[in-house]
């Protein structure tokens, strides 16, 4: 089934078409989200949000880009929204812990562990993800799409709706910032 | 110098940890879970609409009662004022002690 047929069927509310869409793109969405969130349970929740959003907004899709590019874009936005909300909760947890009876964190953050990383790299990957999480959103998005999804610069440019030169610049700055961050980590 | 070289090696190794990242399979029951969430979402939406309509009805009733009581009370309070305007305190005193006219009944 082509993207056009799939979109047509989705617009008329065909459940089979939606199931096909989920089955076709679930691994792509899940792995993209996992790159940002690094927690299986949270990534699964965000993946569900992505498909619900796709279903709700499919009538607004103008077909100026490929369906996969549009779904990538929604995945990135939902992941970044989730991270912002998680950071807000963390800040709130710090405040509430000040007023808690035992001075404990009342809202524990989920454990970060990307299941796609091989065991021998897990320790170093955790350090790298900590540095990635400190990057500005655009640098983080470009870097993660390249590293975890193996996206070309052209594809990243389409997803982020910027030109290829800007993507190259974002990737260069992301790598430089990560290197600086890691040097600081290892020299401390 | 050696330490710096070690650090650079460590940084490079760390930066390359994402190179061999394995794709992870999504949950096989994802579609069912999404359907569940969508149904729950629509139920929640209906409940939210019901609660909002009840709240707005209560608010309308409250405003209506207040406006009604304002007009009722202001209408009532205007009547004694008009009486007071017609009878001055001297007239009221005169009528109380029957001083207003020559109608004495001995």
Interface residues (C-beta under 8 A of the other chain):
Chain A: X18 X19 X22 X23 X26 X27 X29 X30 X31 X34 X40 X44 X47 X48 X51 X52 X55 X114 X115 X116 X117 X118 X121 X124 X125 X127 X128 X147 X148 X175 X178 X179 X182 X183 X186 X187
Chain B: X7 X10 X11 X13 X14 X15 X17 X18 X19 X20 X21 X22 X23 X24 X25 X26 X27 X30 X31 X33 X34 X37 X38 X41
